[in-house]
Amino acid sequence: MSRTRELAETFRDEIVTLRRALHQVPEFDLELPKSQQLILDALAGLPLEITLGKELSSVTAVLRGGGGPGPVVLLRGDMDALPVTERTDVPYASQHPGMMHACGHDLHVAGLVGAAKVLSALQAELPGDVVFMFQPGEETSGGAPIMIREGVLDAAGRRADAAYGLHVGSASQPLGMWSSKPGSFMAAADQLHVRVVGAGTHGSTPYRGKDPIPVLCEIVGALQTMITRQFDVFDPVVLTVGRIAGGTKENIIPDDAFFDATVRTFSAESRAKVQLVSAQLVESMAAAHGLKAEVEYVVGYPVTVNNAAEYEFARETIVDLFGADRFRERANPRCGAEDFSYILEEIPGVYLNLSACRSADPDAAADNHSPLADFDDSILPDGAALLAELAVRRLNRAG
């Protein structure tokens, strides 16, 4: 067993206790004071230079290697929870009504604290520095770009050379399985908001007004056809209309109608194109019926792109530490989005998945974001050990 795994095991009880404490006090968005304090308490006594965020409740900790100035590795864990009412029966369930760590970020924080403890024990041997990035706001406002603006990438006094992060899952993969892929790993996530403006009238005399509802329905269908006919099937686009609203009563044609959609893409080219052609289609179809359309396209998280060399390095490290049977290369990207993408736009690195599925049947288990999502924190030492090992190997390779 590697030294990082051995050390991580010695911290098992501490990081499991921390994870369960975090799970009981889930907090949302950018202001996470209780989570921040738990992190600071857990890091107390370690040889770290700690900086707190100004615009958000972030924690940035720098560990100076004993070998003097050298390369820099950044390790990231997100902190925020979701507005979900927990329905698990675990004894450490959420004590904040309507809030839950349903995406496993409590495990991310505890694992990153574990990595900080492991690397602090190895400090004298490190030929460079490590930045620990505890980040709020992944689920909502995008805490990563705020932390970048506040200097996290240069927290060691020079730009980080590589960045690594992991995300746990509560379903789909057996417990302890690692997975990732090179290149585009997770989607860009944008929003399309459309208002079709007509003229209201009585439902019995539609010719006296301009009915926005059938036009809106046509547009929704046409957007799906647009994707199949204007985009390469091997560079997919997913457009899902999740909300439609319009009208107040069955016999009243309203003045306007609305829909909101999420748009997922896996390349910068398709992302730019769908923004342009979706607006053209919506406006043209409304005009063809003598109506107007107001279109707002909101750009969200970019594509999460794993650097090919860093991916191979991480894969080899996982195989060395845990065995080849613990890693699966994903055939396809994931349609979920992640604001670690902002880090990977600036620094070469890799994002990894680790299954924390408690169920013997991963396919039937409740997935992330479910009120029944149940994460097995027995895998925490593995997560801490891998983050620490990636830092150790990358610092030595770069040095």
Buried (B, 14 or more C-beta within 10 A) or exposed (E): EBBBBEBBBEBBEBBBBBBBBBBBBBBBBBBBEBBBEBBBEBBEEBEBBBBEBEBBBBBBBBBBBEBEEBBBBBBBBBBBBBEBEBBBEBEBBBEBEEBBBBBBBBBBBBBBBBBBBBBBBBBEBBBBBBBBBBBBBBBBBBBBBBBBEBEBBEBBEBEBBBBBBBBBBBBBBEBBBBBBBBBBBBBBBBBBBBBBBBBBBEBEEEEEBBBBBBBBBBBBEBBEEBBEEBBEEEEBBBBEBEEBEBBEEEEEBBBBBBBBBBBBBBBEEBBEBBBEBBBEBBBEBBEEBEBBBBBEBEEBBBBBBBBEEBBEBBBEBBBEBBEEEBBBEEEEBBBBBBBBBBBBBBBBBBBBBBBBBBBEEBEEBBBBBBBBBBBBBEBBBBBBBBBBBBBBBBBBEBE
